[in-house]
Amino acid sequence: MEEKGTAPSGNELFSLPPGPATLCFDKNEFMKKTFSVDEFLHENRNAGSLEIIRDDLGLYLKVLRSAMIELINQDYADFVDLSANLIGLDEQIDGIQGPLEKLRAEIALVKAALEGSMHEIANCLEQKKALRGHKKSLQSLARCQASLEKLETMLRRDEQQQQREPVATAVAINATLLERAALESIQLQFNIKFCKDFLDPSKQQLAQELWNELLGRLQEYFLRALDDPEPKELERCLRIYCTLDECRTAETVFRREIVAPFMNRVISETSLQNSPQGLTGIYNQILDFVSMRMKHLCQLTKRNGKVKGYSFVVNAFWAEVERRMETNMSSIFAPGNPDAFYQKYKCTLEFLERIELILDDAEDVAQFKAHAQYRSFQVRWNLPVYFQIRFQEIGSTFEASCSGAIIDRQQILGTTTISASQFNVAQFSGALTAISRCWQEGIFLSQLFHRFLKLTLQILARLAVWCDGAIVAKIDDPTITGVEQAQSIRIRFLVALYSDLGNIVLKIPSIVNLAADKSSSLGVPRAELEAALGECGTLFRTKQTHVQRSIVQELIASSLVPLKQASDIPRLYRKTNRELPSRCCPYVEQVLAPTDSFKRTYASMIVGDAMREFLCGVYSHVTVQYYQVIDEVITSVQKTEESLRRLKNLRDRNTGGSAGGQQPVAGSSAAPTDDDKIRLQLQVDVMHFARYVKEEAQIPWQQIDKLPELIQLAEEAIKGRPGLEGSQTSIA
């Protein structure tokens, strides 16, 4: 809030008096021309409640009243003098009113006189302008009359001279008269524009007849000049057409009189069927026409030629050729036979490129491609239908292979070995074949680049979807009855799938190169192709990880089945009087057999770190389960041993045995007990398992989950057993 009033500006009569500093609003808002009560309340709604605003407004109202009284007191003398000075003012005003009204009347008369004079001057100027226009029209009319007579005389004289003079002389005279007649005709047309309203209709008709006759004579001269081996007369004729601004007429004459008859003979279904070279032969004949009949025209009218304003190749030659091809040879556009369509389209593209070479100028080529009939010609080639046919050919074969049996037992077992460098599953080789067909000669068209690239991505995506189903697929073959055989076939299939997924990832760069080569003329950045197909490579690497996980799960399932036999070890030694164990139980070999067989069978395909990663995943899971089983057996043995000890002590007390323990207590004798043999057997089994992991699989114990703990558990189970000291040392 402002505590002091601000000085009035140039357009203000006064300023508001200052108010208390505690006001919740700005007093200057009352001075705004757009002041509104609603806006004032809306802007100050957060300053305080309505009661506070009301109290502050009442407070400031008192300030305003006090300021008004103070202002009246300060200027009281002025108020009194003002009332005194106003006495007699009405009589003074009445005294000057009469002269002022008289002056106003005189000014009105002067204004009316000026307006009248200005109106008369404007009418005179309009009349002068109209007279000037009529004068110009009369002059143009006179010139038109003279031009009509002169032009008619020249054309009649030209006709007479052609009848009297020899051919060579007549041609020279004809060209000279036509040039003069063209200039005179231009003058005539120019003057007719200014006197058309005054020109007699008969004269207008005569002017039109003379114009048509001039164009007719010029057409005859043009057709003769086309046959002249020297381009001089043709250049002269083209300049006359250009002088008359009738360049399009010359192109129309050439198209109608020269191009149309030739193309009518060449472009037809009969000519296409009888041509030894087919459509290529037709195009060669069409292009031969340019070299035979349009050589001088092209030289004279090209962009850096001697005559400007013509485009005979586009407006005469191409327009007629395209129209004839659409009407007389429409069969070439039919996409029903894709192979024939491809050949015809490629042949046509070469034909269009040769026309562009004839034009030999970037602007002329751009004009050619922008021509309405060029666009119409391109649309007639139904490329989307051609692509759909190719899509059905390529996609249906691949889809059929993906829709069949996922695990083909004959395919998997039909080969003695699985190749690490070639595809083993038919769907992968089918996908690569389909992709190769998309880009091979005879199928790929650069105009359909983005469609074939999309089809390539669709094939890879469909293969990825098929892989999802293959990873979880079960064997549905009634000839396979055993679980082990089914697992063996499934693992073999998954390994083949794992290998093929790695191979398809390695093929991605070659697919990128293939697409990049085809798009080199289209300006498609290679980085975009690498990004699009690189996502497919990432997807297949993810699928490969899923396959690896499935193989590990299959191996785990095979390895865990015999692991349950470890729980039967106590039954083998209790009250059987067996000797101390010296070798591992058969179940350990059975636990290791699936991974050992897997390592030996597929070592050539899955090598190095990849194989160790497979085995590490299997052994980690098996070891965790093995640890639980061994821990349960040792705990059970300890509980049984403790129960036997308590039972022995109870029996000794009942029979009066000495407290000194003269009788041997279970576990305290130097001779190994059944429980000691059980512990030792568990330790032998565990160490055999651990040695195999370290020596055969070449995996450090620390990389296997729970394996160091398992070894420690087995070692601690026999530690401190007097009857096992020598055996423990030999085993270790």
Secondary structure, 3 states (H helix, E strand, C coil): CCCCCCCCCCCCCCCCCCCCCCCCCCHHHHHCCCCCHHHHHHHCCCCCCHHHHHHHHHHHHHHHHHHHHHHHHHCHHHHHHHHHHCCCHHHHHHHHHHHHHHHHHHHHHHHHHHHHHHHHHHHHHHHHHHHHHHHHHHHHHHHHHHHHHHHHHHHHHHHHHHHHCCHHHHHHHHHHHHHHHHHHHHHHHHHHHHHCCCCCHHHHHHHHHHHHHHHHHHHHHHHHHHHCCCCHHHHHHHHHHHHCCCHHHHHHHHHHHHHHHHHHHHCCHHHHHHCCCCHHHHHHHHHHHHHHHCHHHHHHHCCCCCCCCCCHHHHHHHHHHHHHHHHHCHHHHCCCCHHHHHHHHHHHHHHHHHHHHHHCCHHHHHHHHHCHHHHHHHHHCCHHHHHHHHHHHHHHHHHHHHHCCCCCHHHHHCCCCCCCCCCCCHHHHHHHHHHHHHHCCCCCCHHHHHHHHHHHHHHHHHHHHHHHHHHHCCCCCCCCCCHHHHHHHHHHHHHHHHHHHHHHHHHHHHHHHHHHHHCCCCCCCHHHHHHHHHHHHHHHHHHHHHHHHHHHHHHHHHHHHHHHHHHHHHHHHCCCCCCCCCCCCHHHHHHHHHHHHHHHHCCCCCCCHHHHHHHHHHHHHHHHHHHHHHHHHHHHHHHHHHHHHHHHHHHHHHCCCCCCCCCCCCCCCCCCCHHHHHHHHHHHHHHHHHHHHHHHCCCCHHHCCCHHHHHHHHHHHHCCCHHHHHHHHHHC
